Amino acid sequence: MFRHLHYEDIREYRYWDPSTKGLDFSGMLVDFRAAPDKSVVVLHACAHNPTGVDPSHEQWKDICKVVQEKKFYVIFDCAYQGFASGDLDKDAWAVRYFVSQGVELFIAQSFAKNFGLYNERVGNLCVVAATPDALERIKSQVKLIVRGNYSNPPAHGARVVNTTLRDPELYSEWKGCIKTMANRVLAMRKALRDRLEALGTPGKWNHITDQIGMFSYTGLTQAQVAYLVEHYHIYLMKSGRVSMCGLSTSNLDYVAKAMHDAITKITT
């Protein structure tokens, strides 16, 4: 997206550590400190896609300190609020902490997943500015972009979200649905890990339950993924990323045995 907008100095920062199947926190901070001052940095608010690995609260605090030291402008990508823990407030912790520390930022919030409105592409842009004057300047620029981009967006999905959030009964029901969805994903993570460990599958599988949200980096190699596709018709990204939502009580045993077979037969 940034390349299509003709940004020239686009950099990636370290995040995934394949050796631990977790967060490369030290590498992430090294890359942040090496970036130019006043850079724009994109962060995931929760349920990181594609890894399923989120920083801890203490790590978020350290990230915030570096952001302030480097005078970064933050864009929070908030696409899965509620799908990490099942709790809207808990999943908003990082964003709210940054705001409490006086960090100016954008929050690109999507309702596509947590409202089941994927084909409506409903979202919300929140802007936190240091002064009213800065906010007015930002609003004027956003209006120009909106006018040139889509002018008047489709209203159906936005009205669904608006109606639900404003009605206490519907809001409560929606939060209950999110909790049900998140709990099901957490249950599938635990069940998959239990089955892989029961089968004696080589390696450690705690990362399956340590990770959070809809997706998991399984640690499978490209060759192992290809084996799953060819022999078991289980489809996932070449990176080994799997959608945990695709697991169910009816296919867990099949998937676990297939992964065990791929890992024991394909070692590269």
C-alpha positions as CSV (number, residue, x, y, z in Angstrom):
1,M,0.0,0.0,0.0
2,F,2.8,2.4,0.9
3,R,4.6,1.6,-2.3
4,H,1.5,2.3,-4.3
5,L,1.4,5.7,-2.6
6,H,4.9,6.3,-3.8
7,Y,6.7,6.4,-0.4
8,E,10.4,5.9,-1.1
9,D,11.9,5.1,2.3
10,I,9.9,2.1,3.4
11,R,11.5,-0.1,6.1
12,E,10.5,-3.3,7.9
13,Y,11.3,-3.9,11.5
14,R,12.0,-7.3,13.1
15,Y,9.0,-8.9,14.8
16,W,8.8,-12.7,14.4
17,D,11.6,-14.8,15.9
18,P,11.5,-18.2,14.2
19,S,13.8,-19.8,16.8
20,T,11.4,-19.1,19.7
21,K,8.2,-18.8,17.6
22,G,7.6,-15.7,19.5
23,L,8.3,-11.9,19.5
24,D,11.8,-10.7,18.5
25,F,11.4,-7.9,21.0
26,S,15.1,-6.9,21.2
27,G,15.4,-6.9,17.4
28,M,12.3,-4.8,17.1
29,L,13.6,-2.1,19.5
30,V,17.0,-2.1,17.7
31,D,15.3,-1.4,14.4
32,F,13.2,1.3,15.9
33,R,16.2,3.1,17.4
34,A,18.0,2.8,14.0
35,A,15.1,4.4,12.2
36,P,15.1,8.2,11.4
37,D,13.6,10.5,14.0
38,K,10.0,11.5,13.3
39,S,9.3,8.3,11.3
40,V,5.8,6.9,10.9
41,V,5.5,3.4,12.5
42,V,2.7,1.0,12.0
43,L,1.7,-1.2,15.0
44,H,-0.9,-3.8,15.5
45,A,-3.1,-3.1,18.5
46,C,-3.8,-6.7,19.3
47,A,-4.1,-10.2,17.7
48,H,-1.1,-9.6,15.4
49,N,-1.6,-10.7,11.9
50,P,0.0,-12.9,10.7
51,T,2.0,-14.2,13.7
52,G,-0.5,-14.2,16.5
53,V,2.2,-12.8,18.8
54,D,1.4,-9.7,20.8
55,P,3.8,-7.7,23.1
56,S,3.2,-7.9,26.8
57,H,2.0,-4.8,28.7
58,E,5.6,-4.2,29.9
59,Q,6.9,-4.6,26.4
60,W,4.3,-2.1,25.1
61,K,5.5,0.3,27.7
62,D,9.1,0.0,26.4
63,I,7.9,0.4,22.8
64,C,6.1,3.6,23.8
65,K,9.3,5.0,25.4
66,V,11.2,4.4,22.2
67,V,8.4,6.0,20.2
68,Q,8.6,9.1,22.4
69,E,12.4,9.2,22.3
70,K,12.4,9.0,18.5
71,K,9.4,11.3,18.1
72,F,7.6,8.7,15.9
73,Y,4.1,9.2,14.6
74,V,2.1,6.0,15.3
75,I,-0.5,4.3,13.2
76,F,-2.3,1.6,15.1
77,D,-3.9,-1.1,12.9
78,C,-6.9,-2.3,15.0
79,A,-8.6,-5.0,13.0
80,Y,-9.3,-7.7,15.6
81,Q,-10.4,-5.9,18.7
82,G,-12.2,-8.5,20.9
83,F,-10.8,-11.5,18.9
84,A,-7.6,-11.7,21.0
85,S,-8.9,-12.0,24.5
86,G,-12.7,-11.8,24.0
87,D,-12.6,-8.5,26.0
88,L,-12.9,-5.2,24.0
89,D,-11.3,-3.2,26.8
90,K,-8.4,-5.6,27.3
91,D,-7.7,-5.7,23.6
92,A,-7.6,-1.9,23.5
93,W,-5.0,-1.7,26.2
94,A,-2.0,-0.8,24.1
95,V,-3.8,2.0,22.2
96,R,-5.2,3.5,25.4
97,Y,-1.8,3.3,27.1
98,F,-0.1,5.2,24.2
99,V,-2.8,7.9,24.4
100,S,-2.4,8.2,28.2
101,Q,1.3,8.9,27.6
102,G,0.5,11.8,25.3
103,V,1.5,10.1,22.0
104,E,-0.2,11.5,18.9
105,L,-1.5,8.8,16.7
106,F,-3.9,7.4,14.1
107,I,-6.1,4.4,14.9
108,A,-7.3,2.6,11.8
109,Q,-10.1,0.5,13.3
110,S,-11.9,-2.2,11.3
111,F,-15.3,-3.6,12.0
112,A,-15.1,-6.1,9.2
113,K,-14.2,-9.1,11.4
114,N,-15.7,-8.4,14.8
115,F,-19.1,-7.4,13.2
116,G,-19.1,-10.0,10.5
117,L,-19.3,-7.2,7.9
118,Y,-16.3,-8.2,5.8
119,N,-17.8,-7.4,2.4
120,E,-18.9,-4.0,3.7
121,R,-15.4,-2.9,4.7
122,V,-16.6,-0.8,7.6
123,G,-14.1,1.0,9.6
124,N,-13.3,4.0,11.7
125,L,-10.4,6.4,11.7
126,C,-9.6,7.9,15.1
127,V,-7.1,10.8,15.3
128,V,-5.4,11.8,18.6
129,A,-3.7,15.2,18.2
130,A,-1.8,17.3,20.7
131,T,-3.8,20.5,20.2
132,P,-7.2,21.5,18.8
133,D,-5.4,23.5,16.1
134,A,-3.4,20.4,15.0
135,L,-6.7,18.4,14.9
136,E,-8.4,20.9,12.7
137,R,-5.4,20.8,10.2
138,I,-5.6,17.0,10.1
139,K,-9.3,17.0,9.6
140,S,-9.0,19.4,6.6
141,Q,-6.5,17.1,5.0
142,V,-8.5,14.0,5.7
143,K,-11.6,15.7,4.0
144,L,-9.6,16.4,0.9
145,I,-8.4,12.7,0.7
146,V,-11.9,11.4,1.3
147,R,-13.4,13.7,-1.4
148,G,-10.8,12.6,-4.0
149,N,-11.0,8.9,-2.9
150,Y,-14.7,7.9,-2.5
151,S,-16.6,11.1,-1.5
152,N,-19.6,9.3,-0.1
153,P,-19.0,5.8,1.2
154,P,-21.7,3.0,1.3
155,A,-23.8,3.6,4.4
156,H,-25.4,0.2,5.1
157,G,-22.5,-1.4,7.1
158,A,-21.8,1.8,9.0
159,R,-25.4,2.0,10.1
160,V,-25.4,-1.6,11.3
161,V,-22.4,-0.8,13.5
162,N,-23.9,2.5,14.7
163,T,-27.2,0.9,15.6
164,T,-25.5,-1.9,17.5
165,L,-23.1,0.4,19.5
166,R,-25.9,2.8,20.4
167,D,-28.4,0.2,21.6
168,P,-27.4,-1.2,25.1
169,E,-29.2,-4.5,24.5
170,L,-27.6,-5.0,21.0
171,Y,-24.2,-3.9,22.3
172,S,-24.4,-6.4,25.1
173,E,-25.4,-9.2,22.7
174,W,-22.6,-8.3,20.3
175,K,-20.0,-8.4,23.1
176,G,-21.3,-11.8,24.1
177,C,-20.9,-13.0,20.5
178,I,-17.3,-11.8,20.4
179,K,-16.5,-13.6,23.7
180,T,-18.0,-16.8,22.2
181,M,-15.9,-16.5,19.1
182,A,-12.7,-15.7,21.0
183,N,-13.2,-18.6,23.4
184,R,-13.8,-21.0,20.6
185,V,-10.5,-20.0,19.0
186,L,-8.7,-20.3,22.3
187,A,-10.2,-23.8,22.7
188,M,-9.1,-24.8,19.2
189,R,-5.5,-23.7,20.0
190,K,-5.4,-25.7,23.2
191,A,-7.0,-28.8,21.5
192,L,-4.5,-28.7,18.6
193,R,-1.5,-28.3,21.0
194,D,-2.8,-31.2,23.2
195,R,-3.2,-33.5,20.2
196,L,0.3,-32.7,18.7
197,E,1.9,-33.3,22.1
198,A,-0.1,-36.5,22.6
199,L,1.1,-37.7,19.2
200,G,4.7,-37.0,20.3
201,T,5.2,-34.6,17.4
202,P,8.8,-33.4,17.3
203,G,9.4,-29.9,18.7
204,K,7.7,-27.7,21.3
205,W,4.1,-26.6,20.7
206,N,3.5,-24.1,23.5
207,H,3.6,-21.3,20.8
208,I,0.2,-22.5,19.6
209,T,-1.4,-21.4,22.9
210,D,1.1,-18.6,23.6
211,Q,0.0,-16.9,20.4
212,I,-3.4,-15.2,20.2
213,G,-6.1,-14.2,17.8
214,M,-7.3,-15.7,14.5
215,F,-4.0,-16.7,13.1
216,S,-1.0,-18.8,14.2
217,Y,2.5,-19.1,12.8
218,T,2.9,-22.9,13.2
219,G,6.6,-23.0,12.5
220,L,6.0,-25.4,9.6
221,T,8.5,-25.1,6.7
222,Q,7.5,-24.5,3.1
223,A,8.2,-28.2,2.3
224,Q,6.0,-29.3,5.2
225,V,3.2,-27.0,4.0
226,A,3.5,-28.4,0.5
227,Y,3.2,-31.9,1.9
228,L,0.0,-31.0,3.8
229,V,-1.5,-29.6,0.6
230,E,-0.5,-32.5,-1.6
231,H,-1.3,-35.4,0.7
232,Y,-4.0,-34.1,3.0
233,H,-5.6,-31.2,1.1
234,I,-5.0,-28.9,4.1
235,Y,-4.3,-25.4,2.8
236,L,-2.3,-22.8,4.5
237,M,0.2,-20.1,3.7
238,K,3.7,-21.1,2.6
239,S,4.9,-19.2,5.7
240,G,3.1,-21.8,7.9
241,R,0.4,-19.4,8.9
242,V,-2.9,-21.1,9.6
243,S,-6.3,-19.6,10.4
244,M,-7.3,-21.1,13.7
245,C,-11.0,-20.3,12.8
246,G,-10.8,-23.1,10.2
247,L,-10.3,-25.7,13.0
248,S,-13.3,-27.5,14.5
249,T,-14.0,-30.5,16.7
250,S,-14.7,-32.5,13.6
251,N,-11.4,-31.9,11.9
252,L,-8.9,-31.4,14.8
253,D,-7.8,-35.0,14.8
254,Y,-7.3,-35.1,11.1
255,V,-5.3,-31.8,11.1
256,A,-3.1,-32.9,14.0
257,K,-2.3,-36.3,12.5
258,A,-1.5,-34.6,9.2
259,M,0.8,-32.1,10.8
260,H,2.5,-34.9,12.7
261,D,3.0,-36.9,9.5
262,A,4.4,-33.9,7.6
263,I,6.8,-33.0,10.4
264,T,8.1,-36.5,11.0
265,K,8.6,-37.2,7.3
266,I,9.7,-33.8,6.0
267,T,12.6,-32.4,8.1
268,T,13.6,-29.5,5.9
